[in-house]
Amino acid sequence: MNNQLPSKTQAKDQAKRLRKKMTEDGTPIGHAKSLELIAHQHGFRDWNTMFAAIGNGPPEGWAVGEKVNGNYLSQPFEATVISISMVKPGWFRLGLDLDKAVDVVTSEQFSNLRKRIRGIVGPKGQSLEKTSDGEPHLHIEL
């Protein structure tokens, strides 16, 4: 499945262009058929499933180049989104470039600074993985 989903408008435009091209090539198809074919190209079984998945897109502000903030391993951060892809409806793999590196080690004997992080977050902006104290590894403020 293509993880970079188009918007609903973009998907409908793709269907219109496909219908026009197929008509020009001598194989006219209807609007519904073109929508189904676009859904198949994106890895969905039908248009309704794809339409629902598009509706479950990332929250506002979760786009490449947008600024987000939250906590990573209990360290607050501000970051720029450098990549985003849907894992399944409501769950997204984010790549983040942190404005300032955060220390991901709690020991005072050494440090491990990270400037770029990746993680999968769900509908509440939290990862499933948790630290030993029960906090999500990654939490993005919605």
LOMAR-133234 format. One record per residue (C-alpha): x, y, z; residue number from 1. Coordinates in Angstrom, 2 decimals, padded with zeros to 5 digits. Layout:
N
+---------+---------+---------+-----+
!       x !       y !       z ! pos !
+---------+---------+---------+-----+
!       X !       Y !       Z ! NUM !
...
+---------+---------+---------+-----+
***
This chain:
142
+---------+---------+---------+-----+
!       x !       y !       z ! pos !
+---------+---------+---------+-----+
!  000.00 !  000.00 !  000.00 !   1 !
!  001.24 !  003.49 ! -000.84 !   2 !
!  001.65 !  005.26 !  002.52 !   3 !
!  001.58 !  008.75 !  001.00 !   4 !
! -002.16 !  009.16 !  000.59 !   5 !
! -003.57 !  011.94 ! -001.58 !   6 !
! -006.22 !  014.26 ! -000.21 !   7 !
! -009.83 !  013.48 ! -001.16 !   8 !
! -009.71 !  016.22 ! -003.80 !   9 !
! -006.42 !  014.92 ! -005.22 !  10 !
! -007.79 !  011.36 ! -005.39 !  11 !
! -010.91 !  012.52 ! -007.22 !  12 !
! -008.75 !  014.52 ! -009.64 !  13 !
! -006.64 !  011.40 ! -010.27 !  14 !
! -009.82 !  009.48 ! -011.07 !  15 !
! -010.98 !  012.18 ! -013.50 !  16 !
! -007.61 !  012.17 ! -015.29 !  17 !
! -007.64 !  008.36 ! -015.46 !  18 !
! -011.18 !  008.34 ! -016.89 !  19 !
! -010.22 !  010.96 ! -019.50 !  20 !
! -007.03 !  009.08 ! -020.50 !  21 !
! -008.80 !  005.75 ! -020.81 !  22 !
! -011.55 !  007.35 ! -022.93 !  23 !
! -008.87 !  008.88 ! -025.20 !  24 !
! -007.25 !  005.43 ! -025.49 !  25 !
! -010.56 !  003.89 ! -026.60 !  26 !
! -011.56 !  002.20 ! -023.32 !  27 !
! -014.15 !  004.46 ! -021.74 !  28 !
! -014.98 !  003.81 ! -018.08 !  29 !
! -017.47 !  005.35 ! -015.68 !  30 !
! -016.73 !  007.62 ! -012.76 !  31 !
! -017.28 !  004.88 ! -010.15 !  32 !
! -014.92 !  002.50 ! -011.95 !  33 !
! -012.19 !  005.16 ! -012.13 !  34 !
! -012.53 !  005.79 ! -008.37 !  35 !
! -012.19 !  002.05 ! -007.71 !  36 !
! -009.07 !  001.84 ! -009.90 !  37 !
! -007.45 !  004.77 ! -008.07 !  38 !
! -008.19 !  003.06 ! -004.75 !  39 !
! -006.55 ! -000.15 ! -006.03 !  40 !
! -003.47 !  001.81 ! -007.13 !  41 !
! -003.08 !  003.01 ! -003.55 !  42 !
! -003.48 ! -000.51 ! -002.16 !  43 !
! -007.09 ! -000.38 ! -000.99 !  44 !
! -009.78 ! -002.93 ! -001.83 !  45 !
! -012.31 ! -000.25 ! -002.86 !  46 !
! -012.98 !  003.48 ! -002.99 !  47 !
! -014.99 !  003.56 !  000.26 !  48 !
! -012.11 !  002.04 !  002.21 !  49 !
! -009.64 !  004.53 !  000.75 !  50 !
! -012.02 !  007.44 !  001.36 !  51 !
! -012.30 !  006.43 !  005.03 !  52 !
! -008.52 !  006.09 !  005.36 !  53 !
! -008.00 !  009.55 !  003.89 !  54 !
! -010.45 !  010.87 !  006.49 !  55 !
! -008.24 !  009.27 !  009.15 !  56 !
! -005.28 !  011.36 !  008.00 !  57 !
! -002.77 !  012.91 !  010.36 !  58 !
! -003.91 !  015.65 !  012.70 !  59 !
! -003.65 !  019.25 !  011.49 !  60 !
! -000.03 !  020.38 !  011.67 !  61 !
!  001.42 !  016.95 !  010.98 !  62 !
!  002.86 !  017.58 !  007.56 !  63 !
!  006.43 !  017.61 !  006.29 !  64 !
!  007.94 !  020.96 !  007.24 !  65 !
!  005.47 !  021.67 !  010.07 !  66 !
!  006.60 !  022.37 !  013.63 !  67 !
!  005.49 !  020.07 !  016.45 !  68 !
!  006.35 !  019.70 !  020.12 !  69 !
!  006.09 !  016.99 !  022.71 !  70 !
!  008.23 !  014.61 !  024.77 !  71 !
!  010.71 !  011.94 !  023.74 !  72 !
!  011.84 !  009.59 !  026.51 !  73 !
!  010.48 !  012.15 !  029.01 !  74 !
!  012.54 !  014.98 !  027.47 !  75 !
!  010.56 !  017.95 !  026.08 !  76 !
!  011.32 !  018.97 !  022.50 !  77 !
!  010.33 !  021.17 !  019.59 !  78 !
!  010.90 !  019.73 !  016.13 !  79 !
!  010.25 !  019.93 !  012.42 !  80 !
!  008.46 !  017.00 !  010.76 !  81 !
!  010.80 !  015.59 !  008.09 !  82 !
!  008.74 !  012.53 !  007.14 !  83 !
!  005.30 !  011.12 !  007.76 !  84 !
!  003.60 !  007.97 !  006.56 !  85 !
!  000.49 !  006.11 !  007.59 !  86 !
!  001.11 !  002.71 !  009.15 !  87 !
! -002.61 !  001.96 !  009.46 !  88 !
! -005.63 !  004.24 !  009.86 !  89 !
! -004.95 !  006.59 !  012.76 !  90 !
! -001.30 !  005.49 !  013.22 !  91 !
!  001.62 !  007.37 !  011.70 !  92 !
!  005.38 !  006.92 !  011.44 !  93 !
!  006.99 !  010.32 !  012.00 !  94 !
!  010.53 !  011.43 !  011.34 !  95 !
!  011.45 !  014.48 !  013.42 !  96 !
!  014.40 !  016.87 !  013.31 !  97 !
!  014.69 !  018.29 !  016.83 !  98 !
!  015.49 !  021.98 !  017.23 !  99 !
!  017.86 !  021.06 !  020.10 ! 100 !
!  019.33 !  017.62 !  020.75 ! 101 !
!  017.89 !  015.78 !  023.76 ! 102 !
!  019.73 !  013.41 !  026.09 ! 103 !
!  017.98 !  010.05 !  025.96 ! 104 !
!  019.92 !  008.54 !  028.88 ! 105 !
!  018.88 !  009.14 !  032.48 ! 106 !
!  022.26 !  008.11 !  033.92 ! 107 !
!  024.58 !  010.86 !  035.13 ! 108 !
!  027.60 !  008.74 !  034.13 ! 109 !
!  027.18 !  009.24 !  030.38 ! 110 !
!  024.93 !  010.84 !  027.77 ! 111 !
!  023.48 !  010.02 !  024.41 ! 112 !
!  022.23 !  013.06 !  022.53 ! 113 !
!  019.74 !  012.69 !  019.69 ! 114 !
!  018.87 !  015.35 !  017.13 ! 115 !
!  016.72 !  013.18 !  014.83 ! 116 !
!  014.15 !  010.69 !  015.99 ! 117 !
!  011.55 !  008.40 !  014.45 ! 118 !
!  008.52 !  006.83 !  016.01 ! 119 !
!  005.01 !  005.57 !  015.45 ! 120 !
!  002.21 !  007.43 !  017.18 ! 121 !
! -001.52 !  006.73 !  017.36 ! 122 !
! -004.69 !  008.79 !  017.50 ! 123 !
! -003.73 !  010.39 !  020.83 ! 124 !
! -000.26 !  011.34 !  019.56 ! 125 !
!  001.43 !  008.69 !  021.72 ! 126 !
!  003.57 !  005.66 !  020.94 ! 127 !
!  002.61 !  002.22 !  022.21 ! 128 !
!  006.11 !  001.71 !  023.61 ! 129 !
!  006.52 !  002.97 !  027.15 ! 130 !
!  009.42 !  003.68 !  029.48 ! 131 !
!  009.84 !  001.74 !  032.72 ! 132 !
!  007.79 !  004.38 !  034.54 ! 133 !
!  004.87 !  003.94 !  032.12 ! 134 !
!  005.35 !  007.09 !  030.02 ! 135 !
!  005.10 !  006.77 !  026.22 ! 136 !
!  008.48 !  006.85 !  024.44 ! 137 !
!  007.14 !  009.50 !  022.08 ! 138 !
!  004.28 !  011.91 !  022.70 ! 139 !
!  003.33 !  014.61 !  020.21 ! 140 !
!  001.04 !  017.37 !  021.49 ! 141 !
! -002.12 !  017.57 !  019.41 ! 142 !
+---------+---------+---------+-----+
***
